Amino acid sequence: MITSYVVNAVTAFGTMILLLFFMGDPNQALASPSGWPIIQIFYQAAGTLPGMNALMSMILILGIIAYFNGVASVSRLTWAFGAMQILTIHSFDHTLADGSLSTG
């Protein structure tokens, strides 16, 4: 686990150095017509729209994967806490399971 943190830190540092090296003019990135400086930085680094789209899609895919990992983690924690009966809605859950709370 410690090794994964070290590898991620080294990778993030390398990415930061590469991004700063290929960033170009920071004022031009801040004055980007899209309003997102990262898009202008990727465009300056790649030089073409397809290259910029490929770089942005990598960021987007990583964000989507991180989102689903977070949702999976929270659902597992909720299930585990529910199984141990330590959630604050534990008593309400039993009324739903018993059928005593009808919807109509």
C-alpha atoms as an extended CHARMM CRD file, in Angstrom:
* protein
*
       104  EXT
         1         1  MET       CA              0.0000000000        0.0000000000        0.0000000000  PROA      1               0.0000000000
         2         2  ILE       CA              2.8470000000        2.3700000000        0.7850000000  PROA      2               0.0000000000
         3         3  THR       CA              4.4400000000        1.4190000000       -2.5210000000  PROA      3               0.0000000000
         4         4  SER       CA              1.3110000000        2.4830000000       -4.4280000000  PROA      4               0.0000000000
         5         5  TYR       CA              1.4190000000        5.9060000000       -2.7440000000  PROA      5               0.0000000000
         6         6  VAL       CA              5.0900000000        6.3100000000       -3.6410000000  PROA      6               0.0000000000
         7         7  VAL       CA              4.4900000000        5.2550000000       -7.2530000000  PROA      7               0.0000000000
         8         8  ASN       CA              1.5030000000        7.6260000000       -7.5340000000  PROA      8               0.0000000000
         9         9  ALA       CA              3.5120000000       10.4940000000       -6.0150000000  PROA      9               0.0000000000
        10        10  VAL       CA              6.3850000000        9.9820000000       -8.4550000000  PROA      10              0.0000000000
        11        11  THR       CA              3.9670000000        9.7160000000      -11.3820000000  PROA      11              0.0000000000
        12        12  ALA       CA              2.0770000000       12.8530000000      -10.3070000000  PROA      12              0.0000000000
        13        13  PHE       CA              5.3440000000       14.7750000000       -9.9030000000  PROA      13              0.0000000000
        14        14  GLY       CA              6.4900000000       13.6800000000      -13.3700000000  PROA      14              0.0000000000
        15        15  THR       CA              3.1470000000       14.6860000000      -14.8500000000  PROA      15              0.0000000000
        16        16  MET       CA              3.3690000000       18.0830000000      -13.1770000000  PROA      16              0.0000000000
        17        17  ILE       CA              6.8920000000       18.6690000000      -14.5300000000  PROA      17              0.0000000000
        18        18  LEU       CA              5.8370000000       17.6590000000      -18.0620000000  PROA      18              0.0000000000
        19        19  LEU       CA              2.7350000000       19.8320000000      -17.8910000000  PROA      19              0.0000000000
        20        20  LEU       CA              4.7540000000       22.8430000000      -16.7430000000  PROA      20              0.0000000000
        21        21  PHE       CA              7.4060000000       22.2080000000      -19.4130000000  PROA      21              0.0000000000
        22        22  PHE       CA              4.8950000000       22.0040000000      -22.2870000000  PROA      22              0.0000000000
        23        23  MET       CA              2.4270000000       24.5560000000      -20.9360000000  PROA      23              0.0000000000
        24        24  GLY       CA              3.6530000000       27.4680000000      -23.0030000000  PROA      24              0.0000000000
        25        25  ASP       CA              2.4540000000       30.9520000000      -22.1500000000  PROA      25              0.0000000000
        26        26  PRO       CA              0.4820000000       30.9310000000      -18.8660000000  PROA      26              0.0000000000
        27        27  ASN       CA             -1.2980000000       34.1920000000      -19.7440000000  PROA      27              0.0000000000
        28        28  GLN       CA             -2.5480000000       32.6840000000      -22.9850000000  PROA      28              0.0000000000
        29        29  ALA       CA             -3.8290000000       29.6620000000      -21.0340000000  PROA      29              0.0000000000
        30        30  LEU       CA             -5.6220000000       31.8950000000      -18.5350000000  PROA      30              0.0000000000
        31        31  ALA       CA             -7.2200000000       33.9110000000      -21.3730000000  PROA      31              0.0000000000
        32        32  SER       CA             -8.5070000000       30.7560000000      -23.0710000000  PROA      32              0.0000000000
        33        33  PRO       CA            -11.7370000000       31.2860000000      -25.0420000000  PROA      33              0.0000000000
        34        34  SER       CA            -13.1270000000       28.0470000000      -23.5920000000  PROA      34              0.0000000000
        35        35  GLY       CA            -12.7860000000       29.3250000000      -20.0410000000  PROA      35              0.0000000000
        36        36  TRP       CA            -10.8500000000       26.1930000000      -19.0270000000  PROA      36              0.0000000000
        37        37  PRO       CA             -7.0780000000       26.7820000000      -18.9110000000  PROA      37              0.0000000000
        38        38  ILE       CA             -6.3160000000       23.0390000000      -18.9630000000  PROA      38              0.0000000000
        39        39  ILE       CA             -7.8900000000       22.7670000000      -22.4220000000  PROA      39              0.0000000000
        40        40  GLN       CA             -5.6310000000       25.5320000000      -23.7520000000  PROA      40              0.0000000000
        41        41  ILE       CA             -2.5780000000       23.9640000000      -22.0770000000  PROA      41              0.0000000000
        42        42  PHE       CA             -3.3380000000       20.5970000000      -23.6900000000  PROA      42              0.0000000000
        43        43  TYR       CA             -3.9100000000       22.3120000000      -27.0460000000  PROA      43              0.0000000000
        44        44  GLN       CA             -0.5520000000       24.0910000000      -26.7830000000  PROA      44              0.0000000000
        45        45  ALA       CA              1.1550000000       20.8320000000      -25.7890000000  PROA      45              0.0000000000
        46        46  ALA       CA             -0.4190000000       18.6770000000      -28.5010000000  PROA      46              0.0000000000
        47        47  GLY       CA             -0.6770000000       21.2940000000      -31.2350000000  PROA      47              0.0000000000
        48        48  THR       CA             -3.8080000000       19.7510000000      -32.7740000000  PROA      48              0.0000000000
        49        49  LEU       CA             -7.4460000000       19.3900000000      -31.7860000000  PROA      49              0.0000000000
        50        50  PRO       CA             -7.4180000000       15.5590000000      -31.9650000000  PROA      50              0.0000000000
        51        51  GLY       CA             -4.3420000000       15.4920000000      -29.7260000000  PROA      51              0.0000000000
        52        52  MET       CA             -5.9930000000       17.8410000000      -27.2470000000  PROA      52              0.0000000000
        53        53  ASN       CA             -9.1380000000       15.7140000000      -27.2890000000  PROA      53              0.0000000000
        54        54  ALA       CA             -7.0880000000       12.5740000000      -26.5980000000  PROA      54              0.0000000000
        55        55  LEU       CA             -5.3820000000       14.2110000000      -23.6130000000  PROA      55              0.0000000000
        56        56  MET       CA             -8.6830000000       15.5290000000      -22.2430000000  PROA      56              0.0000000000
        57        57  SER       CA            -10.3630000000       12.1470000000      -22.7150000000  PROA      57              0.0000000000
        58        58  MET       CA             -7.6720000000       10.5200000000      -20.5750000000  PROA      58              0.0000000000
        59        59  ILE       CA             -8.4230000000       12.9780000000      -17.7710000000  PROA      59              0.0000000000
        60        60  LEU       CA            -12.1640000000       12.4140000000      -18.2090000000  PROA      60              0.0000000000
        61        61  ILE       CA            -11.8480000000        8.6210000000      -18.1640000000  PROA      61              0.0000000000
        62        62  LEU       CA             -9.7290000000        8.7290000000      -15.0170000000  PROA      62              0.0000000000
        63        63  GLY       CA            -12.3170000000       10.9640000000      -13.3510000000  PROA      63              0.0000000000
        64        64  ILE       CA            -15.1720000000        8.6310000000      -14.2730000000  PROA      64              0.0000000000
        65        65  ILE       CA            -13.2810000000        5.5980000000      -12.9710000000  PROA      65              0.0000000000
        66        66  ALA       CA            -12.4970000000        7.4350000000       -9.7200000000  PROA      66              0.0000000000
        67        67  TYR       CA            -16.1700000000        8.3820000000       -9.3550000000  PROA      67              0.0000000000
        68        68  PHE       CA            -17.3730000000        4.7880000000       -9.7180000000  PROA      68              0.0000000000
        69        69  ASN       CA            -14.6860000000        3.5660000000       -7.3200000000  PROA      69              0.0000000000
        70        70  GLY       CA            -15.9370000000        6.0800000000       -4.7480000000  PROA      70              0.0000000000
        71        71  VAL       CA            -19.5510000000        5.0180000000       -5.2080000000  PROA      71              0.0000000000
        72        72  ALA       CA            -18.5870000000        1.3530000000       -4.8500000000  PROA      72              0.0000000000
        73        73  SER       CA            -16.6190000000        2.0840000000       -1.6870000000  PROA      73              0.0000000000
        74        74  VAL       CA            -19.4640000000        4.0200000000       -0.0880000000  PROA      74              0.0000000000
        75        75  SER       CA            -22.0060000000        1.3410000000       -0.9660000000  PROA      75              0.0000000000
        76        76  ARG       CA            -19.7920000000       -1.3410000000        0.6000000000  PROA      76              0.0000000000
        77        77  LEU       CA            -19.3750000000        0.7560000000        3.7520000000  PROA      77              0.0000000000
        78        78  THR       CA            -23.1200000000        1.3710000000        3.9440000000  PROA      78              0.0000000000
        79        79  TRP       CA            -23.8200000000       -2.3410000000        3.5730000000  PROA      79              0.0000000000
        80        80  ALA       CA            -21.2210000000       -3.2360000000        6.2260000000  PROA      80              0.0000000000
        81        81  PHE       CA            -22.5210000000       -0.6490000000        8.6980000000  PROA      81              0.0000000000
        82        82  GLY       CA            -26.0750000000       -1.7870000000        8.0150000000  PROA      82              0.0000000000
        83        83  ALA       CA            -25.1020000000       -5.4040000000        8.6720000000  PROA      83              0.0000000000
        84        84  MET       CA            -23.5700000000       -4.3530000000       12.0090000000  PROA      84              0.0000000000
        85        85  GLN       CA            -26.7370000000       -2.3330000000       12.7810000000  PROA      85              0.0000000000
        86        86  ILE       CA            -24.8670000000        0.8770000000       13.5550000000  PROA      86              0.0000000000
        87        87  LEU       CA            -26.4870000000        3.1400000000       10.9690000000  PROA      87              0.0000000000
        88        88  THR       CA            -28.7190000000        5.9180000000       12.2770000000  PROA      88              0.0000000000
        89        89  ILE       CA            -31.6070000000        4.7370000000       10.0850000000  PROA      89              0.0000000000
        90        90  HSD       CA            -31.3960000000        1.1900000000       11.4250000000  PROA      90              0.0000000000
        91        91  SER       CA            -34.7970000000        1.2990000000       13.1500000000  PROA      91              0.0000000000
        92        92  PHE       CA            -36.4610000000        2.7980000000       10.0580000000  PROA      92              0.0000000000
        93        93  ASP       CA            -34.9450000000        0.0340000000        7.9430000000  PROA      93              0.0000000000
        94        94  HSD       CA            -36.5840000000       -2.6040000000       10.1250000000  PROA      94              0.0000000000
        95        95  THR       CA            -39.9890000000       -0.9660000000        9.7600000000  PROA      95              0.0000000000
        96        96  LEU       CA            -39.5740000000       -1.1960000000        6.0050000000  PROA      96              0.0000000000
        97        97  ALA       CA            -38.4410000000       -4.8180000000        6.1810000000  PROA      97              0.0000000000
        98        98  ASP       CA            -41.3740000000       -5.7790000000        8.4520000000  PROA      98              0.0000000000
        99        99  GLY       CA            -43.8550000000       -4.1920000000        6.0690000000  PROA      99              0.0000000000
       100       100  SER       CA            -45.3930000000       -2.0830000000        8.8300000000  PROA      100             0.0000000000
       101       101  LEU       CA            -44.7940000000        1.1040000000        6.8570000000  PROA      101             0.0000000000
       102       102  SER       CA            -47.0660000000        0.8760000000        3.8570000000  PROA      102             0.0000000000
       103       103  THR       CA            -46.9200000000        3.1570000000        0.8510000000  PROA      103             0.0000000000
       104       104  GLY       CA            -50.5570000000        3.1250000000       -0.0290000000  PROA      104             0.0000000000
